[in-house]
Amino acid sequence: DYRYFPEPDLPVMHFSQDFIDGIKSELPELPEQKRQRFAKEFGLDKDAIEMFVVNKDLSEYFEKVVSEFAAWIGEPRPDGREEWTEEEDDHKKASKLVANYLISDLQGLLGGKEFIEEDCKITPENFAEFIKMIFEGEISSKVAKVVLADMFNTGSDPSQFIADNNLKQMSDNTELEKIIKEIIEKNPKPVTDFKAGKQNALQFLAGQVMAKTRGTANPEKVRELLQKLI
């Protein structure tokens, strides 16, 4: 009943700051610390950050993929400055792209199952290469879905798969114009509708071009050339 008395058998303990700092250094990153770091280093939104906070494997995989960017973008240096250099801004944009594909497309392929890195056939290096090709406009978003599905199912190298299946985005405008002219000739009614102000007709024609090119044409370039040639 006399708990206000000090315990005589317990000596007073004193801890140095070095000892305390050593214990802190051994603690894992806490959720709030991760939230702040992911927002600062990668510029991710709250929903994406929360997904990584609750899924440790996915979070670690994300950081492994992003670490591969140093070879083609450079290392980020988020030191509190309000403005980032162009290089650092690209790092954030690419990081957001990784997050989007991990959280949306890859989760779709998982079919509701939890991401476990050791069960994933896609290496961080291959995923980073895949993101690089999207970031630099080498493949369209439509082709990206096909490539990611094959990587997920077989563990294929994205560059090799794209080369083997001739899926690289078209860079020859002359060939693209030839295809667009062919689509215009075969679809006179949508062309007439577009001239009459119906914007949906242009979307239909663009879809026909994308189908003809198997998704390898640049969608913006397709719309631009359609408007020019019509």
N, C-alpha and C positions, 0 to 999 in steps of 0.2 A: 504493500500500500504506500510505501515511501519512495516512489520512483523518481522523486526530485533529487534523491541522493546520488552522487556520482558512483559508478561501479569501481570499487577499490582494486579489483583484480585486472582491470583493463588499463594499460598504460596510455598516456597521451601519444598520439601518432602525428608525426610531421612529415609532409611530402614536399619535395623540392619541385620547382616549376619544370625542370627537365624531366622529372619522373612523370608529372602530369601530362606534359607534351608528348612523351613517349607513348603513354596509354592512348591518348587521342589519335596519334598517328596510326595506331593499329586498328582503330574502329573503321568499319566499312562506311561508305558514303551513305548518308541518311537521305530519305526521300526528298525533303525540302532542299537539301544541298544539290541533289541531282536536278530538281526542277529549275533552280536558279542557274546552274551550270549549262544545262541544255538550252535554256532560253538565251543565255549570253553567248555561248560558243557557236550554236547552230541556228539560232533565230527561229526555233520551232514554236508553233502555237501551243496553247494549253492542252488541247485534246491529244495532240501527238505526244507531248511530253508525258502526259498521264499514262498513255499506253506503254511507254518505255519504263516508267516508274514501276508499274505493276507487273511487267514482264521482264525479268532479269536477263534471260537468254536473248530475247529480242533486242534489248538495250545494248548488251555487250556486242552482239552481232552488228548492230547499227554502227557502233563506234569503230569496229574493225574495218567495216566497209569505208567509212569516212576517212580513216587513217591512210587508206590507199590513195587519197586525192593528192597527197603531198607531191607525188611524182609529176602531176600535170597541172595542178593549180597552185600548190605551195602551202605552207603551214599557216593556219589562221593565227592572228595575234590580238585577241580581244582583251585590251588592257584598259577598258573604261572609256575609250574615246567615243564620242557620239557618231563620228563619221568613220566609215571603213574605207580602205583602199579598194580599188576595183578587183584586185586579186582576192581580198578577204570577202568581198561581196559575192564573188563567184563561188567561194567556198560555202557560204551560207545557202546560196541558191541550189547548189549541188546537194548539200546536206538535206535540204527540204525535199528535194526530188527523191533521195534515198528513203526518207521517212514516208513519203506518199506511197511509194511502191511497196514498201514493207507493210504498211498499215492497211492499204486497200487491196492491191493486186495479189500480193503474196498471201494475205489472210484469206482472200477468196479461194486461192488454190489449196490452202490448208483445209478448207471446208469446215471451219469452226474448231479445228483442233489447235491445241496450244503449240506455239513455235518452240522447237527444241533443236538447238544448233547441231548437235551430233547426228540428228536424223535428217538434217537438211543437205541435199545433194549439191546445192549452190555454194561454192566457196566465196568468202568475202572478196577475194581478188576478182573472181568472175562477175560478182554482183557490181563491184566498182567499175569494171570495164563496161558492163551493160549500161550503167548510169552515164558513164562518160560518152557513150555513143548517142544516147538520147540528148544529153546536154549540148553536145556539139552538132546536133542536127544530122547525124549520120543515118538514123532510122526514125521513122515516124512513130507516133504513139500507138497506132494500130498495129504496126509490125512489132513494136515493143511487147505487146501482150502475147503475141505468138512466140517470140523469142524467150520470154520469161517462163511461159508454160513448158517449153522444151527443156530449159535449164532446170526447172523444178522437177520434171519427170525423169530426166536422164543425166543431169549434171553436166550438160554440154558446155563447151566454150562458146560464148556469144559470138565472137568474131568468126569463128569457124562455121558455126551454124548459119550465120548471115551470108557468108561467102558461098557456102555449099548450096544455099537455097536462093541465091541472087536477090536478097531482100534489102540491100543497101539503098538508101534514099537516092532517087534519081537526081543527077546533077546536070544532065544534058537537056537544056531547055528546048533544043531543036526537036528531039525525040518526043518530049512532052507535048509540044505544040502540035506535032503530027497526030498524037493520040487524041488531043482535045478537039482538033478539027474533025476527026473521024466521029467522035461522040456527038459533036454539034450536027453533023450531016445526018446521023442516024436518029436524032431526036428533034425534029423540027417543031413539034408542039411546045415542049418545054422552052425552047429558044424563043418562040413567039410569045409565050406567057411571060418570060423574063423581060422581054422588050416592052411588054404591056405593064410592067411594074410589079409583077409577082416574084418576090424574092425567094420563095420556096422552090421555084423552078431552078434557080441557080444551085441550090443545095442538092437538088436531084441530079443535075448535070455533074456537079462536083463528085457526088457519090458514084456515078457511073465511071468517071475518070479514075477514082481511087480503086474501084473494083478492077478496072482494066489493068492498072499498074500494080495490082496486088498490094496496095497500101504503101508503095515505095515512093510515090510522088509527095512533094511538100504541099500540104493542104492550102496554105496561104498562097503559094505560087500557082496552084491550080485555079483558085478563085480569081486571082489577078489576071491570069492568061485567058480564062473564060470570059471575063468582062471585056478584055481587050479584043478578043477575036469575035465575040458576038456583036 
